[in-house]
Every structure is written in structure tokens, then in C-alpha cells.
Amino acid sequence: MTPWLENLIVIGGLAILIATLWIWAHSDRWQRAWQRFRRDRLGIASLGIIAFYLLVGLMASLRLPAPAHGQACPTILDRLFSGVPKEKSYSAPFADTTYSVNRPEPLKGRHPLGTDVLGKDVLLQTAKACRTALIIAGLTSLIYIPLGTLLGIVAGYFRRWVDDIIQYVYITLASIPNILLLVAILMVLGKGLSQMAIALGITSWVGLCRLIRGESMRQATRPYVEAARALGHGPWVIITRHILPNVMHLVIINLVLGFSGLVLSESILSYIGVGAPVGTPSWGLMIDSARMELSREPVVWWYLVSATGALFFLVLSLNLLGDALRRAFDPKSS
Amino acid sequence: MSIKSLRSTFLPENPILPAIVPVRFSLVLVALCLFTGCGNNPHPSPLREKREDGSPWKTAYRALPDTPRSLDPQVSYDTLGHAVIGMVYESLLQYHPFKTDPYELTPCLAASLPRRLPGPGGGAIYEIKLKAGLRFHDDPCFAATGGKGREITSEDAAYAFKRMADPKVECPILAVLQEYIPGLQKAYEQAKAKGNFDYQQPIPGVDVVDRLTLRLQLVKPYPQIVYWLAMPFTAPVPREAVEYYDGRRHGGETRPQFKFHPVGSGPFRLAEWNRNRLIRLVRHEDYRATVFPSEGWPIAENRRFQPVAGKPLPLIDEVHFTIIREGIPRWLLFRQGYLDSTGVNKDVFNSVVSIGQELTAKYRKRGVQLHKDTEPSTFYMVFNMEDPVLGRNRPLRQALSTAYNEDLSIEIFSNGMDIKAEQILPPGVFGYQRNFVNPCRQFNLARAKELIAAAGYPNGIDPKTGNPLELTIDVTSDSPESRQLTEFQKNQFEQLGLRIKLEENLWSRQQDKMDSGHFQIIAYGWRADYPDPENFFFLFYSPNRPPQGNNHSRYASPEFDRLFEKMRTMENSPERLKIIHQLNALLVEDCPCVLLSHPVYFSLNQPWCPRVSSNPLLSGGLKYAEIDSALRQERQAEWNHSPHWPLGFLLLLIGGAIGYAVFWTRRHHA
């Protein structure tokens, strides 16, 4: 993929996200929820942390023009870290020599989170891995959210044989152990970020579909839907104009909570060796590599701490945000 | 004291006691039972405590990183299988345990080294005489002798060759041997056509002369045949065992397959094989094939080996191979004294090996011994010589080789232990040149850039596209270490301005690519089957193409082939050495691979089990090992002494918590 196309996809995705939020911001229900959300300090703090991660991910994705012909286009993050030199091998955070008992050598620069076995700055690796996590979680959400929502609403609204077929599919899918199914799909598709997103997308929609199906069944019997039917609206109009907006808060909460699960799944799949390809910065790969370093004497701890720390704060923030959103959209709160 | 009296002694009178007491008593019993299980020794007890003469029963504890797939000597071709097979089976010949430079063969089941006679049509005949009175292990398969192992004869040695030719056995070295003993190929093809191998039919070229004499008739000279006679493939096998252990049900009982129930003539017999946990071997009481050597050890070891010289083997009674898949538990068990020896991996290297590559004070104080051994192996990155980009461009291959900093790789990934490979032959093999300097293996980025410009890619840019030249490395990155190494390799080549694509494959897919030639660069390694230069130069001999052969680079040089064909049948001599140097020079010039390293393994032995043999080609070396069981017991107790304060602290904590809970409840309900 050419760098300009990569940039176009990133900017396009961001534009769609902003536009969606802009449209939703005009709805009364969302405005009320926003008013409640603003008072939730934990929710706001989580949102701030997630925004920071998004910013880092964005900087690790957007490419700048290549410095010379034939050279690779650096990302904004690469440019920001261009002054950080590559070392020979391990060095501890803020150390001035390599991490060697036998032959410590002076470092070319300082590294706040140390360097890895190949002498790469761990802070830069951790920041770059944020992009991988966000891409996987984002792409997967783009697959499973529409799929789960659409199938859930269709099953809940039409019921009968449509519901039977959809239920049959998701019960079958849910009865296969998730991790085995993921590994099997990845064995067929091969390694790669898009392949991982497809595999996760195929296996992640069931929970959302069940939830939306139940809610759609409830909504489909409510007077406003009956009224719409009496006015002669067709199923498509009823689903898109009436039911979908009324289940959307569940989708959003599921998206946020599911996002943290997907970030973890990416790390787990990379950890077991079927996820991110070699050379792709990934928290899972970092944790897997760090696992071997824990038995090293003296122990190399910073690699594990950086990756798990970054993963922990993102997942925790997403979970807290999910809870805050649930509270904000909960009618009982109002 | 009865339970009733215990109850009255410790518990006050209470109307509900009869109901509570059994429960309390049971809980106390359960707690006591739990404590009886405490202890950190992971090994099951040895079969006996004492020998019949009252001396201590000696057991060796070793670890295997996985369970062997097969213990069939005619099938197994991996170090894991050979580690056990070498104990259970004896071959006709064996390597001298002390002589490694050069390696030396000695008789094992054979009474002497094979006698070479001139064969018809320029071929050769090898006459092998077996020792009389050697017996197989006792086993129920020997119905005629009531389970007592019968005597080994030349028929058993010939039977091993017949098994090699049986298509159902799938012997991996058949392709090599059938070139010299065409009878094997003929028998194989006949059996394949019929669907059944006729074991009654003799194989031409494998002749049983008398009860203890076997003759191998080769159609062309092949001096290396003697090395195959020292490998498990040619180890005599009792036909009764192969037929008895067929994996089928007999009289309501399923017998294991022969590959899981080996019956051999080695110093140990298989007593237990718990597939994922333990392989237990016990000494073969009738073992007579070899004794402890009377010479050959370093002079410094005179005091140690003189008393055991000429003694019957094995010196120990039992061997436990515990399957431990992870490196960390293996190291921890060694540190606790529960393993007799272990390798030193890179993670613990700094704590074990000092700057001068000696043992650190901590482990020296423990009496641990450190050994450094160069493996007869070479690792290298293969260039596909049939690739349109790499195959036709010698300067490009030389540039890639010159840009690869193997010294740095060795420093990062093996703590500076390995030897940088400048030639395909590893140390210890005839023809290895100790001070040889390969100009393409001296890291020099400026020179590499000159070479890549000469190759038509200045600064790595392909003039046809204006973009960096893209090359693909096929890898199987299945562990963190291999991923890191792969990334290192990519970085090395990218220093030239190239773009390196990494193609990750499963092992089977990688093997397919190597066989079909659908790759550009691939990592490979070769460990000597036997210490002869032929076993390494054949990796570049053009008729030895995959899938039958191992010339994965598909290097084809008429000059190389001509010299190789001349060299391979020669005995070691100055003339042979001259040809070896010529072959080496051709490989340096044509650069069909980036030579990486000859691995050096650091290993540790506990003070109660000092190492005997340093020969990496010797399988079954444990028969020479001696163990001081009393010292082991003493050290294990010393190294596993656990302090009592954590238990006291825990009890205090629990007591405090209960006390606080009682106090809180009383105040709350007051």
C-alpha cells in the first residue's frame, strides 16, 4: 500500500468518526447523555487517556514525505523520535551504558524506557504498538458492529424463520471455542493485521447480535413502532428510523467495552504466535519476547513493564469509559 | 490412642460436639495429609534404593525438551530420539568417548573394526565380525527363551538392513545407502510393488557369512560407510520384538508399537515411558559389549579415570529422562540439584559464566563444572541460485554476505559463545582450516556497498523501478528468539538500502518451499551425521538437489561437482586436503550462502556427576557416567533448605485475621 493511500484511509476513518459523533450530538437523547457524562470525572479522565492513545496511534500511522528518493516514508512518530539513536543491544531506562555485566559500552543517547535486544528504543516501540492495537480493534469493530447490529435487529424485528436462521448461525459459532476458531481462521488466512481483523470480526459479533436481538424484540412491540406500522411505513424505514436509534446506545457501550477486548485479543494472538507478523510493533509480541528475558540475570524488566503498562491503561480506560457511557445512557439516571 | 480418647482430650464437653468433631478431625487429617505431600523433588523414586551387593543404587536425572516421536533405530533421525536410542541400542561400531580431534571409531557390537576387501568391479567389501555371547534385553517377545534375551547374531544385523529397505519402515537413510548397495533399492521396489516386504529373502550386498559374520558388498568405494555403522540405523534389532510389538490387540491386551517399546542390546533397557513426563531406563544386566576405555582421556584426568579403566559398563543403574519443555524450569531444577546436567542458555549466561568465559564464583563454590563444546554444525542462510535476481548475480550475493555482521549477532544472541563460520566445515572435521579468512564474511559495509553497486543496484536501488530492490527471506518465526533473530537479519541486509520482506511460514510450508525452490533466501543448518568433509560439501553437490537431497541453494558448478566426486571416496590424505581447499575456494568465490556460525554449547555438570565424554557424536555416553549419590543427597538437602519464618508469618497473619474478624463481629453485634 502506498503511503498516500495509507494516509487517506486514516484521515478518511477519522473524518467518518467525527462526522458520526457530530450527527449524534444533535439528538436530544445524546445531548442528555453528554450532560450526564460531563459530570462523571472518571469517565472524562478515561476519555482523555483514550484520546491520548488515539493521538499516538494517529502519529504512528500518518506518513510524511520520504527524506530522499528510494527511502521509506517516516511516520510523524518516527520524525519525533528521529534524534533517538539505535543502540547495540539492551540498555536499562535512563542508563548510560549497555546492559551487560561483562562488557558494558557507552550508549549513544538516553532512553526513558530503555532499549530492547536489538537496541531499539522501547518507548518508541510501545508507542508504535499502540497503532497496531488501534488498527486491529478499529478494523474489527468496523466488521463486527454493523454485522452484529444488523443481524440482531433483523432477527428481533422479523422473528420466525429469519430469527431461527440467525440464531442457528450464532449458536453454532458460539459453541466453537473462540481461541481455536481464531487460530484456525488465521491458519487459513495467514498472518497479517487485516487477516487478524477479519478473524476477530467473524468471531466477535455474536454477543452484540444477541443483545440487539433482545432489545429489538422489546422495541418492536412498543407503541411508537406500532404507530409507524399503522402509518404504513415499511420494515426498512421502521428499522432504520425508529429501532436503530433506540438501540444505538447499546451499540456504543458494546463498542467501547468490546474495543478493550479486541486490544487484548490482538495481544493474546500475537503472544501465541498467530497474530502480528514479525517486525510489526505489538504489545503481545513485546510481552512474548519479554517473557524470555525474565529469567535473564540480571533481569530485563522494562520491556514487559512498558508493554503491559500501555496495554493496562488503555484497557482500563476503555472499560471505565464503557461504564461511564452506560451510566450516562441509563434512563434511570435521568 | 483411639479417636474417642483424642476427642475427650482436646475438645471440651458440648452437646453439638458429636456432630462437629468428625468434621474437625477430618479437616485436621486432610491438613496433615497435605503437609505430607510437601517437598520440591519432582522425580519419582528410583526402582531400588540399594544394589544386590548393598552399595547405593545410582540414578542419573536428565531432562529432554520434548518426548521423542519414535524410538525405532531404523527410523529416528533427530537428536531427541538418538539421546534415548543411544542408550537402548548398540551399533556395530561407536565413537571413542575421548578422541574428538580427530574423531575415532572403535568396535562396539563388532569384535573389531570392519575389514575392507576389494570388491568386484572396483567396489568394496566390508567384513564385520560380531562379538560372541552378546544378548538382547530380556523381554516377553522372546517366547522361545521364556522372556530371556537371546544372543545377537549376524542375522540380526542383516535384519536391520532389511528393515531399512522395507517401505513401511520409512528409513530416512535408505536413499544414501542404496546408491552403494543396490540390493536395498531392489528389495524396496519389490516390496512396494507387492505391498509386502519378504524378510525371508536375502538382500544382495548384505551377506550373512556365518553366525557372527556379516559382509557388506558396495558397488563403488564409500569409506564413509563405517560412520553409518556407528549410527543407530544399523543397530541390530530382534525380529521377534518387531513382530511382537505390532500395536494390535492380543488376548484382550493391546501391545504397544515397536517404536514405543524398543528392545535392544544397549547398556539400558526401557522400563517406563510416560509419554509427556518420563522415560525411565534401567541397566541391562547382561550388557557385555563395551568396557570403560583404558586410554585416550586427557592426562589431567588420569586420577579420575584410571580406577575405572577396563571396568564393565554401565557404571550407573537407572536413568530418568524427564520431559521439561520450558528452559526456565530446567534451569531451576538444575539449580536445586534435581538435574545432573544442563545447557547454559543466554538468559542465565551472565550469572553462570564470567567475563573470562569461566564459571562464576557462586557456581564454582557449589562445585559445578562448566564445559564448552563446539558442535560439528554449521548454520547458514541459503541463496536460491535458481532465483533470477540472486542466482545470476554473484556480486549481489557477495554484498549481502559482506554486509552481514555475524560478530554482532553472536554477541547479541549467544553471548559471544559461537564461532563465526568462515567455511562450511565445522571445527573437528578433516579439512577445517583454523585460520581461514573468508573475504565475504568480514563485515565491511563500505565494501558491501561497492559490491552492490557493482551488482547493478547502487545504494540498493533497482534501476528498472527506481525503488529499493526487494528481496524475500522465508522464515519460521515460532519463538521470541527466532523472531528477534529474523528481525536482526532483515536489518543487516537493509543496511545496503534494500527492502527486505519477511515471509512467515509454518515449518511444513517452509520445508515445501525449500524442496520446490520457491524462495529467495532461507535460513538452514546442518549437523554432521559423521565427521567427514563429504557430509558437508555434499550440501552443494548439484545432483543432491531437493527433495531427495539437501543442496537447497541448488548450487551447480561442474568444477565443484568434479572435485567433490573425486574427494568423497578418498581416504584422508594431503591430496584430499588439497581438494578440500579447492572446494572451499569455489564456495567462497561463488557465495551460494551467507555462512553464519558453528554453535558452541556451554553445559554444566553437578559436582556428583562430572562429565566423562565431550564427544558430541557419541550417543549413549551415559554408560560411562559415574554418580556420587551420597554427595547428591547432601547437596540437595543443603540447596533446598526452606526457611520456616514464612509459614510462621502466614499462620500469624491468618490468626490475626480470624482474631480481628471475631473482634469485629462481637463489637458489631454488641
Interface residues (C-beta under 8 A of the other chain):
Chain A: H69 G70 A72 K88 S89 S100 V101 N102 R103 V117 L118 M187 K191 G273 P277 V278 G279 L285 D288 S289 R291 M292 E293 S295 R296 E297 P298
Chain B: G327 I328 W331 K346 D347 V348 N350 S351 S354 I355 L408 E411 I412 F413 N415 N459 G460 I461 G466 N467 P468 V475 S477 D478 S479 P480 E481 R483 Q484 T486 E487 F488 K490 N491 G497 R499 L502 E504 L506
